[in-house]
Amino acid sequence: MTLYPKLIMDALATVTYAGTKKNLVESEMVADTPSVAAPSAEGEPWKVKVVLVFPRDTDPFLKSTVKAAEAAIKYHCGQDVEVTIETEFKTAPRPEVGQMLPGVKNIIAVSSGKGGVGKSTVSANLAIALARLGYKVGLLDTDIFGPSMPKMFHVEEEKPYAIHKNGRDLIIPVEQYGVKLLSIGFFVSPDTATLWRGGMATSALKQLIADADWGELDYFILDTPPGTSDIHLTLLQTLPITGAVIVSTPQAVALADARKGIDMYRNEKVNVPILGLIENMAWFTPAELPENKYYIFGKEGCKKLAEEMNVPLLAQIPLVQGICDNGDAGTPVALNSDTATGLAFINLAQAVVTVVNRRNKEKPKTQIVGMK
């Protein structure tokens, strides 16, 4: 039997691709004219080579389609035919772990042991303060189940779009106040609970990291959810985090959970440096008595914990009504360094820059946690 390319194409035309419900030829999935090589010696088989083009490397129908194509060629051309099927992709594959965010210099995780300590407020104001100091800054809201950054940046109505770049479809982060921002909050209804299992949440998080055009950044801030969860493990297994800053209030309950957060990053399998602690709601100062300090959550609890854990105390942020009001209005206080609270966040940003520079001089790059 003599084989020729049209016979191979006729065989491929009998295979339906589930993604389009059309055959491989109609779906324009055959990259080039099939290659056919006659036996070079008696007893050797005919050799057929086909290149199939799939939409992406994660195509769920890839393996079954390749097997069906090989079976169709053998059925129409003979079982002794040697078939080689190669695959190409319209969309370039996602970068491997360790090669994501090549243009990002420093990745900072803002973390806390418990909720309600103002971690997202600190993340937003820290990112803005760094941008005001002249750095290129990105902020990723990694709290999949309780995203708050769209509201805090007054961009709740924004809908990020994608562009095709370097063979991939990449999400363009929203830019506000000099910060590149992404959050799952842009893609889900703000009035609907996100009822996802852990695997769906971590998959969405990886998309926001790897399938976005973050570009060149000096600082990439990760606003992490409370506690220690799948989301934290995914971040540690996906990104080489430069260091973590721990946010806590001075009260004993919050400090106990802050210790757990520190322990997570200092675990020998994780080994992410603790850049320092931030004491939020350190004291209450009423607007009509700006010189007064009322220690309603306890006094200098984070300062004592920082000394105990041998890490810097990066800042003490007072509890001021304006911080909450500005966050709700989408105009974080760091936008105005003329106020005491705005200046506090500028000073925090400068302290973070200092400890990051010291960490990079004294310690090697953080290694990504191995997959288990």
N, C-alpha and C positions, 0 to 999 in steps of 0.2 A: 504493500500500500504506500502510495506517495502522499506526503503531507504538504500542505501549502497554507499560507496565512489566512486565506478566506475560510478554509475549513475550520480553522481554530476560532475565527470570529463567529462563524455560524454556531459553533459549540457554546461559546460564551453568551450568545444571544438567547440561549435556552435557560440561562441562570438569572433569576430575579433577585435584585438587591432590595432588601426589606426597607431600606431607608427611603426609597423613591417609589417602590412598588412597580418598577420598570426593570427590564433586563439590563445587563452590564453595558451592552453596546448603546442602547437608547439613553442610559444614564451617563454616557460619555465617561465611563470609568476605565476604559482601556487606553493607557497612556500613549502607546506607540503601536505600530504594526507588529503583531506577534512574531518572534524570531523562531525560525524552523531550521534545524540542522539535520542533514541526512546522516545515517550511520557511516563512520569512517572505516569500518571493517565489518566483515560478515559476522552476524550474531550480536552486534551492538544495536541498541535501540535508537529510534528517532528521538531527538531532543527538542523540546518546545519551551520557550521562555515567554512569559507574559508579565507585563507591569500593570497593576491595577491602582487607580488613584482613589483614595477615600477622603471624606471631608476632614477627618482629624484622626490622630493616633489613638484616641480613646473611643473610636467608633464601636458601638456594642455589637455590630453585625460583621465586624472585620473577619474574625476567625471562621465563622460559619460560611461567609461568602467565599473566602479563599478555598475552603474545603469543597464547596459546591462547584466552584470553577474548575478545580483539579479533577473532580469526579466527572464533570461534563466533558472535558477534553479526552479523558481516558475512554469514556463511553462511546464518543463519536469517532475517536481516532485509534483506539486500541489500548488494551490494558498494559501493554508492554512499553508504551511511550513514556519517556522520562520527562516529567513536567516540573518546571521551576516557575513559581509565581512570586514576584517581588511586589512590595507595596510602597506607595508614595502617598503624601498627604497634602491637601490643599492648604491646610493650616499647619504651620510649623509646630512641633511638639513643645509643651511647656518646659522651661528650663528645669534641670534636675536640682534636687535639694543641694544647697551649697553654692549654686550658681545663680540663684535668684537675687534681684536687686543689686546688680553689679555696680550701679552708680551711687549707692548709698554708703556713706562713710561710717556713720554711727547709728546703731539701733538701740533705743532706750525704752525699756519696759517700765511703765508707771503702774505700780501694783499696790494692793492692799489686802490685808487678811480678811476684812469684812466689808460689807456694804455700808453706805451712809456716811463715809468719812470724807467725802468730797474729792475722790480720786479723779473723776471726770472733769470737775472744775479745775483741778490742778493741771491735768493733762492739757486742757484747752488753753489755759492761760500760759503754761510753760511753752507750748508750741508758738503761740502768738508772740510771747516775749523774746524767744529765740529769733523769730523772723524780724522783729523790730531791732534786734542787735545786728542784723545784716546777714544772717545765715539762711541757707535754703532748707526749708523744713517741710516734712510730710507728717500727717497724723492719721493713724488708722484706728478706727473705733472697733475694737475686737470683741466688744460685748454684743454677741449675736442676739441674745434674748432681751436685752434692755438697752438698745442704742440710744444715745443722747446727743451725740455731736451735731447732727443736722440742726437741732433746735438751738444748741448753744452757739452755733456759728450763723444762725439766722438764714439757713439755706434749706429749709424743710421742703420747699417746692422744687428744688433742683432734681433733675433726672440725668445722671451721668450717661454719656454716650460712648460708643466704641469706635475706634479707627483701626484700619488694617495697616499694620506696621511690621516690617521684617517677617512677613509670612504668617503673622498672628493677628487675631482680633484682640485689641487691648482696650480696657476701660480707661477713660480719661478722668482723673480725679477732679473733684470740684475745687476751685481755688477761691479762698476767702481770707481776708486779712493777711495776705502774704503766705498762707499755709495751704498746701495741697492736702485734700481731705477725702477719705472714703469711709463709708459706713454701710452696714446692711440696712440701716434705716432709710437709705435712698431707694431701696428696691422692694420694701414691704410696706404695707399700710400701717400708719402710725396708730390706728385704732384697733388693730387686730393682733392678738397674741401670736408669737412665732412658735408654733407647735412642731418642733423638729427634734428628731433623735440626734444623738451625738455625732453620728457619721455625717449627717446632712449639714450640721453646723460647722464642723471642721472642714468639710468640702467647700462650703461657701467662704470660709475664712481664707483658705488657700487661694481661691479665685481672686479675692480682694488683694492678696499679696502678689501672686505670680502673674495674674492676667490683667494687670493694670500698668499703665505707662507712668511710673513714678519718676523716671528720669534721674537727674543728678541731685542728690540731697546731702546736706551736711549732717542733718539729724532727722531720723525717722522715729517718731514717738508712737508707742503702742499703748493705747488706753485699754488696759486689760480688765476683765470682769472681776468681781470680788472672789476671794478664796483661792483655792487651788483645784483646777478642773481640767477637763479634756482640752479646753481652749488653750490653757497655759502649756500643756504638754505638746499640743500641735505647734505652738509658736516656738517652743524649745527644740522641736524636731525639724523645724522648717528654716529657722533663721539663726545666724550667729549673733546673739544678743550681746551688745557691747557691755551693758550693765543695767541694773534695775534700781529704781528709786522707790522707796516704800512710803506710802502716805498713811498717816494715822492721826487720830485725835488723841489728846492727852489722857483720856480715861482708861482705867485698868482693863476693861473688857476689850477695847480696841487694841491696846498694846499687846495683850495676850495673843490676839489673832495676827498682829503685825509680826510677832516672833515666828509664827508658822510660815508667813510669807517669806521672811528672811531665810528660814530653814530650807524652804523649797529651792530657792536659788543657790544656796550654799551646799546643797546635797552633792556628794562627791560625783554622782552621775550627771549632774547638771553643771555645777561649777561656773555660774554666772556671777560676776562681781557685784556686790551691793555698793552702789555709788554713794548712797546716803539716805537719810530719813527726812521726811517733810512733816512737820507738825502742823496740821490744819486745825482751824477753830481753836487756836492756842489760847485765846482770851476773847472776851466780848467787849467791844467798844461801841457804845451808843453814839449815834450821829450828833446828838446835842452835847455830848461830853467826850470829845475826841481824844482827850488826854487820859481818860480813865480806862482801866483794865479790870475786867471781872473774869476770874478764872472759873467759869461755870462747869467745865469738864475736867478740872484738875489742873495742877500747875507743873509745867515742864516735864511731863511724863515721857515725851519723845526724846527730850534732851538726855534724860537718865538712861533710856533704852539705848540711845546712840552710844553713850559712854560704855554701857555694859557690853554691847555687841561690837565695840571698837570700829564704828563707822561714823562718818561726818553727819552732823545735823545741818542740812542744807538751808532750811528756812523754817521760820515760825510765822504762819499766816493767821492773822486775826479773824474772828468771826464778826463780819460787818454786813449789815443788811444789803449794802450795795453790791456785794459779790453775788449774792443770790439773785437780786433783781436784775443785774446786768446779764447773768447767765441765762435767766429765763427770757430776757429780751433779745438774746443773740448778740450782745455787745460786751464780751468779757472785759473785766476791769483792766487787764494788761494792755488794752488799747490806749489807756490814758495813764502815762507814767507820772502825771502831775499829782495824782492822789497817792495816799500812803499805801493803799492796797495794790495799786498798779505798780508802784515802785518796788513793793515787796516781791512781786513776780519777776520784775526785771532783775532784781538782785538774785532771785532764785535761778534764773536762766544763766546769769554770769557764774554762779556757783557750780551749776551743772557743767558748763563749758570747762571750768577749771578742773573738776574732778575727772571728767572724761579725758582731757588731755593728759593728766597725770596717770590715769589708768592705762592709756594707750602707750605711754612711755615705759611703764613699769611691768606690764603684764602682756602675755601673748594674746592673740585674737581668740575669742571664745569659740570653742568647738560645738558644732551642732550635736544635740543629744541623739544617740543611736536609736534606730527604730526597734521596737519590741513587738 
